[in-house]
Amino acid sequence: MYQLTTTLLLTLVIPLNAFAQDKSPDEVYAERIEKARAEYRVAIAKQIRGAKIVEIALLRFDDVRKVDLLNDDEQRFPIAPYEATTSVISQRKLTAVEMKPLLFELAKQIERPKHTGGALCHFPIHGVRVYSDEPSGEPFDSKILYSGTFCWACGNFGFEYPDGAEWIETNGKLKDIFNQLLPVPKGEVERFNKTYPSKPKTGEPSDARKTSAPSVLKSKSTPRSP
């Protein structure tokens, strides 16, 4: 009986080891990074749901430039995947009632296990900062749970990890929520359409993915595994 059991165990274990050995070191590394990032997004999403303060901003879509620590204004909004910033047109703090649907939808989108990243472009128009408590006003406020910019033409928004950043695809619900809370002025919409006439007008991810628009700046995103 002991010999039979040993034989069966070896029969099961050997093929599993052989299967694992078929993967290259790069593939194993990519899978583990993807898993770690998915777990990190879930943890951040949980914190976002419990946030106390939310600020949203209307951003200048054509003022994206690399971070300049010596000369940048403190009010410029960071775009993590580009290691860049853009200027702020206006911003406002949300009420407890206003922030609830935004936090729910944002956390839900972030914690999804797989992401496509939207289209290969990013023209920031909205930004959000989510805090655990009243912000200190310092550039590197430890109370910030999440900060990101949103592009409705390309259907994506930024998400930062401890070791890098990437784009996450957005959705129609998030777009509607942002536009209700802080509508994009007609003049900015017209200016965008005049500057980039080939870009999708609806801002929905499904339309954006049909384009092959180049990035404004090269993203620092870590490649995702297939």
N, C-alpha and C positions, 0 to 999 in steps of 0.2 A: 504494500500500500504506500509506504514511504517513497519507494522508488518511482511509483506511478505519479504521485503528487509532484515530486521533483521534476519529472519529465514534462508534466503539463505546465508547470510554472516556467520552465525554460522555454517551452514552445511559445508561451505568451510574451515573455519578456524580450527574447532575442529579436522578434520582428519589430517591436516597439523601439528598441534601441537602434535597430538598423534604419527605421524610418526617420528617427531624430537625426541620425548621422547624415542623412541625405541632404539636410539643409546646410547651406553655407553659413559661416560665421556672421556674414553681413545680414542674412535673412533672419537668423536668430536674434541678432542685435536689434534689427528694425522691429520685429514682433514685440520684443520686450519694451522698447521705447514707446511703441504705439499703445501697449497695455498700460504702461506707467502714465502716459499722457491722458488716456481715457479716465483713469482713476483720479488723476489730478483735477480734471474738468468736473467730475462728479463732486469732489470735495469743495471746489470753488462754487459750484452751483448751489450746494447746500448752504454755504455762507451767504451767498447772494439773496437767497430766500429770507434770511433773517436780518437783512440790512435795515438800518435806521434812517439813513440819509441818501437821497439820490439827486444828482444835478445833471441836467441835460444841456447840450449846447448845439448851436447852429454854427457850422464851420465853413471856412472858405475852401472850396473844392480845388482851386487852382493856386494855392499858396503853400504847397507841400515842399518842404526842404529839409535837408539833413540837419540833425541836431547840432547846434552850436552852443556849447555850454557857456562860452564867454559872452556871447552877444544875444542869445535868445531871450525874449520877454518871458517872464514867468507865466503869463496868461496863455501862451501858445499851447495847443493841445497835442499830446504825444500820439504818434502812430507807430505802435511797437514793431510790427513786421517790417516796416521800412526803416526803422531807427531814425524817424523823421518827426516833424511837427507841422502843424498848420495853424493859421490864425483863427480866432474866435469872433464871430459876428455878434452873437448874443448868447446868453445862457440864463437858466432859471433853476431854482430849487423846487422839487415836486412836493406836493402835499402827501400825507400818508395814504389818502384815497387814490391819488393819481399814480403813486409808485407801485401799488400792488399788482395791477395787471402787467406792467412792464417787467417787474422783477420775476414774476411767474413765467412769462414767455421767454425772457432772456435766459433764465436758469434752465428751462426745459430745452432750449436750443443748444446751449453750451454742453449739457451733460449727455447729449446723444453719443452713442458709442462710435459712430463713423461719420466722417465729414468729407465733403468734396472740395470745399474752399471757395465755391462760386466761380466767377469768371476771372481771367488773368488780368485784372486791373483793379484800381481802387481810387475813387474820387470822393473823399470824405465830405459828407454833408451834415451828418449828425454825430454827436459824441455823447458819451455818458460816463459819469463817475459814480460808483456805488461805494458807500461808506458804512462801516460798522457803527460809527457814532459821529458826532459833530466833527467836521474836518478841522485840522489845526492851521491850515493855510500854508504849511510848508511844502516845498516841491516834492519831497519824498515822504508823504504822509503815511504812516504805518496803518492808519485807519481805512485806507483805500482797499476795498476788497476786489474791485474790478474797474478797469478803465479801458475804453475802446472806442474806435471810430467806425461809422457805418456808411457804406456806399450802396444806394438802392439801384443805381445803374448797373453795377457789377454784381450785386447780390451777395455781398460779403461784409464781415466785420472782423476786427482784430482780436486775437486772444494771446496772452503772454504766459509762457511757462518759466520756471526758474532758469532754464537753459536755452531759451529762444522764444520765438513767436510764430504764429501762422494765421491764415485766414480761415474763418468758419463761415459757411453759407448762411445767409439770413432767410427770412420768409415773409410772406405777405402780412401776417399778423403783427410782426415787429414793426414793419414799415408803417402800417396803419396807426399803431400806437404812438410812434414817434411823431408822425405827421399831425396827429390830433393834439399832442402835448405841445409841440413846437413846430408849427407849419413852416414849410420852406416858402419864402416870399416869391411871388410871381416873377419878380425881376431876376432872382437867382436862377429860377427854372429856365427862363428865357435866355439868360446869359450862358448857362450850361449847354442848352440845345444849340446855341449859335457857335459856341467854342468847339463843341464835339457833336456835330450834326449826325454822325453815323452811330452814336450810342443809342441804346434802347430808351424809349421815352417812358415806359411803364415802370421801370425800376424793379421788376420782378425777376427773381433768379432764373426762371425758365427762359426768359427772353435774353437775359444777359449772357447765358452760356452759349448762345448762338453766335456771339461775336468773338473776335480774336484780337481784341484791343490790347495794345502793349501796356505794361505797367508804367505808372508815372515815375517810379523809382524801383530799383531792384529790391525785391523782398528778401528778408533774411530767414524766411521760413525754412525749417528743417524738412526735407523731403518726406512725404508720407509713404508708407509701404502700400503696395497695390491692394 
